[in-house]
Amino acid sequence: MFALKTYQKNALAVLTEFLQACRSQPVADAFHATVAAQGRGTERYQPVFEDVPSVCMRVPTGGGKTLLAAHTVALAGKAVLDSEAPVALWLTPSDTIRTQTLEALSDARHPYRQALAEHFGDRVLVCDLESLQTIGPHDVGKTCIVVIATIQSFNVSDTGKRNVYSFFEELSPHFDNLPPNLADGLEKVKAEDLQTQPYLTATDVGRVKHSVANWLHLNRPLVIVDEAHNNRTDRFFKTLGRMNPSCIIEMTATPVAGNNVLYHVSAQELKAEQMIKLPIVLAEHPEGWRECLRDAVLSRDALELAAQKEVDYVRPIVLVQAQPKGNEATVEVVRQHLIEQERIPENQIAVATGAQKELDGINLFDRACPIRFVITVEALKEGWDCSFAYVLASLQSVNSAKDVEQLLGRVLRMPYARTRQQDALNKAYAHIVAENFAQAASALKDRMVQNMGFERLETATLIVPQQPLLPLAGGTGNAPSGQRPAAPAIPDCVITVPQAPDAQNWPAEVKAAVEIRQTTQGATLLLKGDTDAETLKQAEAFITNTLPEKARAAVTEQFAEHRAVRQALRAPVQLGFDFVAIPQLCLRLDGYLEVVEKETLASIGDWDLLDQPVQLANFAIRETINSFEIDVNGQQVKYRLIDAQQLHLNDVASHVSEQDFVSWLDAELRRPYVSQLQMQAYLVKMLAHLIHDKGFTLTALVRARFQLVQAIDKEIERLRKLAMDKGFQGRLFDMTVPAIEEMAHYSFRFQPGMYPARNCYRGSYEFGKHYYPEIHELREKTAAGRTGEEFLCAQAIDAHPKVKHWVRNIEKQEKFSFWLPTASDYFYPDYVAELVDGRVLVVEYKGEPYKTNDDSREKKQVGAQWEKASGGRCLFLFAVAEDEDGRSVFKQIEDKLA
C-alpha cells in the first residue's frame, strides 16, 4: 500500500476541515476562511450550486491526483453525508482514462483500490454505467459504491439521447415505495421516450424514470471530476445538477477561472517527497535537430553509467519528439539516424505513434527489456507512464512543438518515488531546438504553467542551463569551508514589452545592462545576466515607468522570474554547501538519550482518561419534525430528514447496541498513547453520561455519530493537554542536547532538494544567503503596502556578516524542518541560520499582538532551555519589531551575535 506523502495528508486534511465547516456555515465563508489560512485571503468562492461545496484540488503533473481522489471518497463521505458507505460518481475526461481508472480501482493489488480498502475494507463496489444495474438496494448504505464514467456519458442537452437517462427495469427495486417528496426532483417518463424505449407504454408517462441518472440523484453522490479544467461549460454544470451532488471535488493540474482552488500543491513539495525529478537541465540547440539528438544520446549514456551505481534497477530512456510528416526529421528519418549515425541497436528503439504502437504489451520496467529510445510525434497515449524516462529531445521548433509539455511530464516522474543515490539521476533533462537558452526556457516555462500545473515563479527555479562542470542541484558535501565557489553564469533575461522605452535619460549602468531590440509587436529587452542587484532594480523602475498601466504587471512578473533564476543559481545549496547539523532537545529516559518527540511527550505525562470527570461540554441535539440539529462547540450542523441517506439512518440505529456503538467509537478514536482497554472503559462511561445524565437516546447519538466523534476527540485532546502541560513543565529543565559525538543520531540537518516551499517569496529585494533557491511564505509588502515585519527580520539575518546561510523554516513539516517540542505539539521557529563560526542561530519572530501570549511564553521557555543546554553551540532569539528597550529587530540580532 502506498503511504500518503506529507503534502497529500495536508491536502486531505484541508479538504476534510473545509467540508466539515460547510455543515455549519455558508460554503463561501468556509472557503474564504480555508484559503485565508493559506495566505490567499483575496480569493473568493464562485458558487456552482447553492449549498453544495464545489472545490478544486490543484496538484501538478506527477503529484498523484488519482490516489488523492481515492482517499477523498471516504473522507468526503463522512464529512458531507455522515456515511460510511457513500455513493461516488467519478467522472473522467476520456474513455481511455475511464477504462484505466476502472481497472485500477477494481484491482485489489493496485494502490488506488488499496486506498479505498484502507477505509472501507471489502465493502467496496466499483462499476461502470453498464454494470450499475447489477447493484441491489441492499448494497446501498452498506457498501461504498464508486461509479466510473466519462463526462460525455451525461453531458447532453436532450436526455433522450443518452442511456443513463433511459428507463431500466433492473433498477426498479431502488425506486419501490419512494416517498412523494423524493420523487419531486426526479426526471419523469415523457411521451417522446415511448419512441426510443418500446417497452414503455402510455400508462408510464409521468412515472419516475427508473434510470441511472435518477438513481444517482436519489443517492446524492460525491462527484469527483478528473482533469476538471476541460469541463467548465454551462451544459456541464446543468448535467451535474441532474445528479443532485452532495459535493463536487475537482482534481486538476491546471485550473481555470471558476475553479475554486481550495489547496495547491507546490512543485517543491513534490520534489521534497521524492515524487519528481528536478530541476530540468535544459540545453538549447540552435544548430538543428541532429545536434539536439546527438547530445540527448550522450546525456542518456552518461545517465546509464551513473545508474550502474544504484541499488535499484534504472534504465534511462530518451523520449524523442520527431517532426510531423512533411518536415525533415520525421519518425523514420530519426529512427534511421539513431541506427546509422548514433550506432543505436534497432531493438533499443520503439516507435509510439497513432500508426505504430511498438510499446503495446511491453513492460519497460523489465530488466530484460532493451528499449532505451522512444520516438513519438505528439502526445503518448493517455495514462502512459514510465519513470525510467529521463531525457526529452524535442526536434520540433520550440515555439511550434505540440504536446511537448505532456512529454516533459513523462520525464519528471521519479523511479520508485525515491531519491536516487547518484545526484545526476535526481534531475530531468531536456534538449530543445531553439536559438538560445532564454527562448527555450521561456517556451518551456509557458507550457509548464499553462498545462502542467506549476506556478510561474516556481518554473524560474525549476529550469537550469546545462553546465556539466558545476553541481546544479544538491550539495556534494565537498565545497570549501572558506570562500564560496564562483556561482554559475546567470543567463541573459529577455523582457517583452509592448513598446520600446525611451532610454535617453537612463543612467549609464542601466544603459549598459539593457539592450533594446525593436520588433513588429513592440520591443524585446535583453537584460545581461551579470547585472548587479541594484542596477537590476533601477532597470525595472525605469522600464515599468515608461509603460502603460496594464502592461506593467506582466513586465514586473518577468523581472520576478529573472530574480528567482539568479537566486536559484547562487543559492548555497546549489554551490555544494552543506548545512551544519542542528542539535535537537532530548531527554535521558531509562539511561538512554531520546529526542523529545510527540510519542515521548505522551509518555512524559502519566495520565489516564478517567482521571478527570467524564463530560462533553458544548454538545447538544435539537430535533423538529423536518430536521434535527447538532451543536458541537458552538457550531450548528443541520440535517434534512428528506435526504435519502437519512431515511435509512433510523433503521440502522434501532439495531445498534451500546456495546456495538462503543466498539465503533473505539475504532474511530483509537490513539497510540491510549490502550484499547482504557479507551473502551472511558467510552462506556461517556455513553452512560450522555444517555443517563444528559438524556440523549442511543438512536439520537448513533444518528449524530460523526459529530459525536469530533466532540469526544476534542475532549480527549483537552484532557491529554492538561496532563502534558503538567508533565512537560516538570521535565523541561531536564531536557538537554546531544554531545558533539552523539550528534549523528540526535540532530536535524537541512538536506538538498528537501524544502517543500509554498507561496514563495517574490519581492524585489535579492537575498544573498538563503540556503535554498526558494523562500517559503515571505512577503516584502503587507496588504496595506507597508514593509512586512518578518521580511525585515529576514533582511537583518541575511545582511549580518556573521551569518553564513539561513533557512526560512516551514511549519508542520516535521521531516523537512527544524522543530522544538512544546507540551502538546512541535514548534517551528521562523528562521534557522548557520553562523560562519559553526554555531546555530534560531530566530522566532512575533508581531506585537502575539509577543506576550501563552503560546509565545512557552516558545521562549523552550528556546531558552535549548540554548542553555547547548553549552554555547546554539543561540535562540525571540525577536519582535521593537522590544522593551526600544531596539529594532536589526539591533536585537546584532546584539545576540555580538
Secondary structure, 3 states (H helix, E strand, C coil): CCCCCHHHHHHHHHHHHHHHHCCCCCHHHHHHHHHHCCCCCCCCCCCCECCECEEEEECCCCCCHHHHHHHHHHHHHHHHHCCCCCEEEEEECCHHHHHHHHHHHHCCCCHHHHHHHHHHCCCEEEEECCHHHHCCCCCCCCCEEEEEEEHHHCCCCCHHHCHHHCCCHHHHHHHCCCCHHHHCCCCECCCCHHHHCCCCCHHHCCCECCCHHHHHHHHCCEEEEECHHHCCCHHHHHHHHHCCCCEEEEEECCCCCCCCEEEECCHHHHHHCCCECCCEEEEECCCCHHHHHHHHHHHHHHHHHHHCCCCCCCCCEEEEECCCCCCCCCHHHHHHHHHHCCCCCHHHEEEECCCCECCCCCCCCCCCCCCCEEEECCCCCCCCCCCCEEEEEEEEECCCCCCHHHHHHHCCECHHHCCCCCHHHHCEEEEEECCCHHHHHHHHHHHHHHHHCCCHHHHHHHEEECCCCCCCCCCCCCCCCCCCCCCCCCCCEEEEECCCCCCCCCCHHHHHHEEEEEECCEEEEEECCCCCHHHHHHHHHHHHHCCCHHHHHHHHHHHHHHHHHHHHHHCHHHHCCCCCCEECCEEEECCEEEECCHHHHHHHCCCCHHHCCCCCCCEEEEECCCEEEEEECCEEEEEECCCHHHHHHHHHHCCCCHHHHHHHHHHHHCCCCCCHHHHHHHHHHHHHHHHHHCCCCHHHHHHCHHHHHHHHHHHHHHHHHHHHHHHHHHHHHHCECCCHHHCCCCEECCCCCCCCCCCCCCCCCCCCCECCCCCCCCCCECCCCCECHHHHHHHHHHHCCCEEEEEECCCCCCCCCCCEECCCCEECCCEEEEECCCCEEEEEECCHHHCCCHHHHHHHHHHHHHHHHCCCCEEEEEECCECCCCCEHHHHHHHHCC
